[in-house]
Amino acid sequence: MPAEDLIAEESQPVSVGRESFSLPAGLRRWDLQRPFVPAGQSTQMIIGATPETDYHLLKTTQHLYQTYDLKRVFFSAYVPLNEDSALPALGTPPPLLREHRLYQADWLLRFYGFHADELLSEERPDFNELLDPKCDWALRHLELFPVEINTADYSMILRIPGVGPKSALRIIQSRRYGKLDFPHLKKMGVVLKRAHYFITCGGRMMYPTPIEERYITRQLIGVNAKENWQIRHSSEAGFRQLSLFEDFQMGA
């Protein structure tokens, strides 16, 4: 059963062979009728023009999905174009990495069963931009790890950094035929350079790893360093503010 079908059948328990599980609550479509614009509505948030925290933006995003059944929330890094004392000064780099992290967090809300209050809080209102939000969450909940890949339920597997909905489903399906090891997980699409800090196969980790926040944070920042640099410096390669009408060829 493909992952897309699971999302479409969230009101029923899912069975794969002899295993059954329920989808995380975040995967459930909001039970609302669309009285206006039945195809769905979307909105855009400009990031970095005003001082809202990531937590505020993510809570607002979740509220829009739950209350108004919005189809998508888009994020766009603010590019200073005018002199204004209430706005960032001209020449301020657009917060591209922050925009990227908010898109990843939005994905966690819509497809991974997370809620805004799990990912951030009033005490910790902004993401660590050097880490993807799921890694950031896992590092603050190390008491839940490592997860044994051969026995964990679907919702927990889905929360492991480096595991997506399709690879989580492949893990559930493949466990019917025998114990899984790390080479099996790699073939299923699991990103082991992130996941191996948080999982065991048959009770063993891929490498001897201390389950310690500072150590794992340093390692993961190193893994992400090249990608983070490319995102931050993409403005030097011709970054521009997106235009709805131009980018969808709707100009006059």
C-alpha positions as CSV (number, residue, x, y, z in Angstrom):
1,M,0.0,0.0,0.0
2,P,1.7,3.3,-1.0
3,A,2.2,6.1,1.5
4,E,-0.2,8.3,-0.4
5,D,-3.0,5.8,0.1
6,L,-2.3,5.7,3.9
7,I,-2.9,9.5,4.1
8,A,-6.1,9.1,2.2
9,E,-7.4,6.4,4.5
10,E,-6.5,7.9,7.8
11,S,-9.9,7.3,9.4
12,Q,-9.2,3.6,9.4
13,P,-6.5,1.6,11.3
14,V,-3.8,0.5,8.8
15,S,-2.8,-3.1,8.6
16,V,0.4,-4.4,6.9
17,G,0.6,-8.2,7.1
18,R,0.3,-9.2,10.7
19,E,1.1,-5.7,12.0
20,S,-1.5,-2.9,12.5
21,F,-1.0,0.7,13.4
22,S,-2.8,4.0,13.4
23,L,-1.5,7.0,11.5
24,P,-0.3,10.0,13.6
25,A,-2.9,12.5,14.3
26,G,-1.1,15.1,12.2
27,L,-1.7,13.1,9.1
28,R,-5.4,13.3,9.4
29,R,-7.1,15.7,7.1
30,W,-9.2,18.3,8.9
31,D,-12.9,17.2,8.8
32,L,-14.1,20.4,7.2
33,Q,-16.1,21.4,4.1
34,R,-14.6,24.1,1.9
35,P,-17.5,26.5,1.4
36,F,-15.3,29.0,-0.5
37,V,-12.8,28.1,-3.2
38,P,-13.3,24.3,-3.1
39,A,-10.0,23.6,-4.8
40,G,-8.3,25.1,-1.7
41,Q,-6.7,28.3,-0.5
42,S,-3.1,29.1,0.3
43,T,-1.3,32.0,1.9
44,Q,2.3,33.4,2.1
45,M,4.3,34.6,5.1
46,I,7.2,37.0,4.7
47,I,10.0,35.9,6.9
48,G,12.4,38.4,8.6
49,A,10.6,41.7,7.9
50,T,9.2,41.8,11.5
51,P,10.3,40.2,14.8
52,E,7.9,37.2,15.0
53,T,9.6,34.1,16.3
54,D,9.6,30.7,14.5
55,Y,7.2,29.5,17.3
56,H,4.7,32.2,16.5
57,L,4.9,31.6,12.8
58,L,4.5,27.8,13.2
59,K,1.5,28.2,15.6
60,T,-0.1,30.5,13.1
61,T,0.5,28.0,10.3
62,Q,-1.0,25.2,12.3
63,H,-4.1,27.4,13.2
64,L,-4.6,28.2,9.5
65,Y,-4.5,24.5,8.6
66,Q,-6.9,23.4,11.4
67,T,-9.3,26.3,11.4
68,Y,-9.5,27.3,7.7
69,D,-8.4,24.0,6.0
70,L,-5.8,25.9,4.1
71,K,-4.1,23.9,1.3
72,R,-0.6,25.4,1.8
73,V,1.3,28.0,3.7
74,F,4.2,29.4,1.8
75,F,7.2,31.2,3.3
76,S,9.4,33.8,1.7
77,A,12.6,35.4,3.1
78,Y,12.3,39.2,3.2
79,V,14.5,41.0,0.8
80,P,15.1,44.7,1.8
81,L,14.2,47.0,-1.1
82,N,13.2,50.3,0.6
83,E,14.6,52.4,3.3
84,D,12.3,52.2,6.3
85,S,13.1,52.4,10.0
86,A,10.6,49.7,10.8
87,L,12.3,47.2,8.4
88,P,15.7,45.6,8.1
89,A,18.3,47.9,6.5
90,L,19.2,47.7,2.8
91,G,21.9,45.2,2.2
92,T,20.7,42.9,5.1
93,P,21.0,39.3,3.7
94,P,17.6,37.5,3.3
95,P,17.1,34.8,6.0
96,L,17.1,32.0,3.5
97,L,18.2,29.3,5.9
98,R,15.4,30.3,8.3
99,E,12.9,30.1,5.4
100,H,14.2,26.6,4.6
101,R,13.7,25.4,8.2
102,L,10.2,26.7,8.3
103,Y,9.3,24.8,5.1
104,Q,10.8,21.7,6.7
105,A,8.7,22.3,9.9
106,D,5.6,22.8,7.8
107,W,6.2,19.4,6.3
108,L,6.4,17.9,9.7
109,L,3.1,19.4,10.6
110,R,1.4,18.1,7.5
111,F,2.9,14.7,7.0
112,Y,4.7,13.5,10.1
113,G,2.1,14.0,12.9
114,F,4.0,16.8,14.7
115,H,2.4,19.7,16.4
116,A,3.8,23.2,16.8
117,D,4.1,22.9,20.6
118,E,6.2,19.8,20.2
119,L,8.7,21.4,17.9
120,L,9.1,24.8,19.7
121,S,7.9,26.6,22.8
122,E,7.8,30.0,24.5
123,E,11.1,29.1,26.3
124,R,12.7,27.9,23.0
125,P,10.9,29.9,20.3
126,D,13.4,29.5,17.4
127,F,14.9,26.6,15.5
128,N,18.6,26.0,15.5
129,E,19.2,27.0,11.8
130,L,22.1,24.7,11.5
131,L,19.9,21.6,12.0
132,D,16.8,20.4,10.3
133,P,13.7,20.7,12.6
134,K,13.3,16.9,13.1
135,C,16.9,16.6,14.3
136,D,16.4,19.6,16.5
137,W,13.4,18.0,18.1
138,A,15.1,14.6,18.5
139,L,18.1,16.2,20.2
140,R,15.8,17.7,22.8
141,H,14.1,14.3,23.4
142,L,17.1,12.0,23.6
143,E,15.2,10.1,26.4
144,L,13.2,8.5,23.5
145,F,16.3,7.2,21.7
146,P,17.8,5.0,20.4
147,V,14.8,3.4,18.8
148,E,14.9,-0.3,18.0
149,I,13.9,-0.4,14.3
150,N,12.7,-4.0,14.4
151,T,10.0,-3.4,17.1
152,A,9.1,0.4,17.2
153,D,5.6,1.3,16.0
154,Y,5.0,3.3,12.8
155,S,4.4,6.7,14.5
156,M,7.8,6.5,16.3
157,I,9.7,5.3,13.3
158,L,8.3,8.3,11.4
159,R,9.9,10.6,14.0
160,I,13.4,9.3,13.5
161,P,15.6,11.8,11.7
162,G,16.5,10.6,8.2
163,V,13.3,8.5,8.0
164,G,10.4,9.6,5.8
165,P,6.8,8.3,5.3
166,K,7.8,6.0,2.4
167,S,10.8,4.5,4.1
168,A,8.9,4.1,7.4
169,L,6.2,2.1,5.6
170,R,8.9,0.0,3.9
171,I,10.3,-0.8,7.3
172,I,6.9,-2.0,8.6
173,Q,6.4,-4.1,5.5
174,S,9.9,-5.6,5.5
175,R,9.8,-6.7,9.2
176,R,7.3,-9.4,8.2
177,Y,10.1,-11.3,6.5
178,G,12.9,-11.0,9.0
179,K,15.1,-8.8,11.1
180,L,16.4,-5.6,9.5
181,D,19.9,-4.3,9.6
182,F,21.6,-1.1,8.5
183,P,22.3,-2.2,4.9
184,H,18.6,-3.0,4.6
185,L,17.6,0.4,5.8
186,K,19.9,2.1,3.4
187,K,18.3,0.3,0.5
188,M,14.9,1.5,1.8
189,G,15.9,5.1,1.5
190,V,16.7,5.8,5.1
191,V,19.3,8.6,5.4
192,L,21.7,6.8,7.7
193,K,24.1,9.8,8.1
194,R,21.3,11.3,10.3
195,A,19.4,8.2,11.4
196,H,22.2,6.1,12.8
197,Y,22.6,8.4,15.9
198,F,19.0,7.5,16.9
199,I,18.4,3.9,16.1
200,T,19.5,0.3,16.8
201,C,19.1,-2.8,14.7
202,G,18.9,-6.0,16.8
203,G,20.0,-4.0,19.8
204,R,23.1,-2.5,18.2
205,M,24.0,0.9,16.9
206,M,25.7,1.3,13.6
207,Y,28.8,2.9,15.4
208,P,29.5,3.3,19.1
209,T,27.8,6.6,19.8
210,P,27.3,8.4,23.1
211,I,23.7,9.5,23.4
212,E,24.7,13.0,24.4
213,E,23.2,16.2,23.0
214,R,26.3,18.2,22.4
215,Y,28.2,15.4,20.7
216,I,25.4,14.5,18.3
217,T,24.7,18.2,17.6
218,R,28.3,18.7,16.5
219,Q,28.2,15.7,14.3
220,L,24.9,16.6,12.6
221,I,26.0,20.2,12.1
222,G,29.0,18.8,10.3
223,V,26.8,16.7,8.1
224,N,24.6,19.7,7.2
225,A,27.5,22.2,6.7
226,K,27.7,22.1,2.9
227,E,24.0,22.3,2.4
228,N,23.6,25.1,4.9
229,W,26.4,27.1,3.2
230,Q,24.7,26.7,-0.2
231,I,21.3,27.8,1.1
232,R,22.8,30.9,2.9
233,H,24.8,32.0,-0.1
234,S,22.2,31.2,-2.8
235,S,21.4,35.0,-2.9
236,E,24.8,35.5,-4.4
237,A,23.7,33.2,-7.3
238,G,20.8,35.4,-8.3
239,F,18.2,34.9,-5.6
240,R,15.1,37.0,-6.1
241,Q,11.8,37.5,-4.3
242,L,9.2,35.2,-5.9
243,S,6.3,36.8,-7.7
244,L,3.1,34.8,-7.9
245,F,2.2,36.2,-11.3
246,E,5.6,36.0,-12.9
247,D,6.4,32.5,-11.7
248,F,3.1,31.1,-12.8
249,Q,3.3,33.0,-16.1
250,M,0.2,35.0,-15.3
251,G,1.7,38.4,-16.2
252,A,-0.4,40.9,-18.3
